[in-house]
């Protein structure tokens, strides 16, 4: 059996990361931008990629991990293709956002402590405000805002995403 060159295997498995690093000229001062692009590609920041980035930039893995965990925009857990953000700001809360959240979680079959469906199609988050108070209760799916929600509207919206019509 021929000997496997680990460096070649590693570089092939991280081709997309290498392209992102190259685009940013392997400059550690571009770390946030690098992490944003990597997360966009993989929908989260896998631990092995964070270590790889640290090595490629010549910085410690702890530094890269520190940046990745400092900013709320980054996730170390896999996220779904569709990120559902249920607003729980004052206006939404008063108008029933917890009922909307419950309807979303029930429709997706998410148990306590789960926020992403097993098929990685949906991730549910509760956020402080999405700036759509006049549409309370409201939620966003990726960048699309939906308001004046009730259980039936939630079901209809999520069905469209499941079927790929959105």
C-alpha positions in Angstrom: 0.0 0.0 0.0 1.5 3.4 -1.0 2.3 5.8 1.8 -0.2 8.7 2.2 1.2 12.2 2.3 -0.8 13.7 5.2 0.0 17.3 4.1 -1.6 16.6 0.7 -4.7 15.0 2.3 -5.0 17.9 4.7 -4.7 20.6 2.0 -7.3 18.9 -0.2 -9.8 18.6 2.7 -9.4 22.3 3.4 -9.3 23.6 -0.2 -12.1 26.1 0.4 -10.4 27.3 3.6 -7.1 27.7 1.7 -8.9 29.8 -0.9 -10.3 32.0 1.8 -6.9 32.3 3.5 -5.3 33.1 0.2 -7.9 35.8 -0.5 -7.0 37.4 2.8 -3.2 37.0 2.1 -2.8 34.8 5.3 -2.9 38.0 7.3 -3.9 37.5 11.0 -5.4 41.0 11.1 -8.1 39.7 8.7 -9.1 36.9 11.1 -12.7 38.1 11.6 -13.3 38.3 7.9 -11.7 34.9 7.4 -14.0 33.4 10.1 -17.0 35.1 8.5 -16.3 33.5 5.1 -15.5 30.1 6.6 -18.8 30.1 8.5 -20.7 31.2 5.4 -19.2 28.2 3.6 -19.7 25.6 6.3 -22.6 27.2 8.3 -20.5 27.0 11.5 -16.8 26.9 12.5 -15.6 23.3 13.0 -12.8 22.9 15.6 -10.4 21.3 13.2 -10.8 24.2 10.8 -10.1 26.7 13.6 -6.9 24.9 14.4 -6.0 24.8 10.7 -6.6 28.5 10.4 -4.4 29.2 13.4 -1.5 27.2 12.0 -1.9 28.8 8.6 -1.9 32.3 10.1 0.9 31.5 12.6 -1.1 32.4 15.6 -2.2 30.2 18.6 -5.4 28.1 18.3 -6.4 29.7 21.6 -6.4 33.1 19.9 -8.5 32.0 17.0 -10.9 30.2 19.4 -11.1 33.3 21.5 -12.1 35.5 18.6 -14.6 32.8 17.4 -16.3 32.7 20.8 -16.2 36.4 21.5 -18.4 37.5 18.7 -22.1 36.3 18.8 -22.2 36.0 15.0 -20.0 32.9 15.1 -21.2 29.4 15.9 -19.1 26.4 16.9 -22.1 24.1 16.4 -23.6 23.2 13.0 -26.5 25.5 12.0 -29.3 24.8 9.6 -29.6 26.1 6.0 -32.5 28.3 7.3 -31.9 30.3 10.5 -35.2 31.1 12.2 -34.9 34.1 14.6 -38.0 34.5 16.7 -38.1 38.0 18.2 -38.7 38.3 21.9 -38.4 42.0 22.2 -41.0 43.8 24.3 -43.6 44.4 21.6 -43.3 40.8 20.3 -43.2 39.3 23.8 -46.4 41.1 24.8 -48.1 40.1 21.5 -47.2 36.4 22.0 -43.7 35.6 20.7 -43.4 32.7 23.1 -46.4 31.1 21.4 -44.7 31.6 18.0 -41.5 30.0 19.3 -43.5 27.1 20.7 -45.2 26.6 17.3 -41.9 26.7 15.5 -40.3 24.2 17.8 -43.3 21.9 17.7 -43.5 22.0 13.9 -39.8 21.2 13.6 -40.0 18.5 16.3 -37.2 20.1 18.4 -36.9 18.7 22.0 -35.7 20.7 25.0 -32.1 21.8 24.5 -32.2 21.2 20.7 -32.0 24.2 18.3 -31.1 22.6 15.0 -33.0 19.9 13.1 -31.1 16.6 12.5 -31.2 17.2 8.7 -29.5 20.6 9.2 -32.4 22.3 7.4 -33.5 24.6 10.3 -31.9 26.3 13.3 -34.1 28.2 15.8 -32.8 31.2 17.8 -34.5 33.6 20.1 -33.3 37.2 19.6 -33.9 40.4 21.6 -35.2 42.5 18.7 -35.4 42.3 14.9 -36.7 45.9 14.5 -40.2 44.9 13.3 -42.2 46.0 16.3 -45.2 47.1 14.2 -45.4 43.5 12.9 -45.3 41.9 16.4 -45.1 39.0 17.0 -42.4 38.6 14.3 -39.7 36.2 13.2 -37.0 36.1 10.5 -36.0 33.2 8.3 -32.5 34.1 7.2 -33.0 37.7 6.0 -36.8 37.5 5.3 -39.1 39.1 8.0 -42.5 37.6 8.8 -45.0 39.4 11.1 -48.4 39.3 12.7 -47.8 35.7 13.3 -49.9 32.9 14.8 -49.5 29.2 14.9 -51.1 28.6 11.5 -49.0 31.3 9.7 -45.9 29.8 11.2 -46.8 26.3 9.9 -47.5 27.8 6.4 -44.2 29.6 6.3 -42.1 26.7 7.4 -43.9 24.3 5.0 -42.8 26.6 2.1 -39.2 26.5 3.2 -39.3 22.7 3.6 -40.7 22.3 0.1 -38.1 24.7 -1.3 -40.6 27.3 -2.4 -38.9 30.1 -0.5 
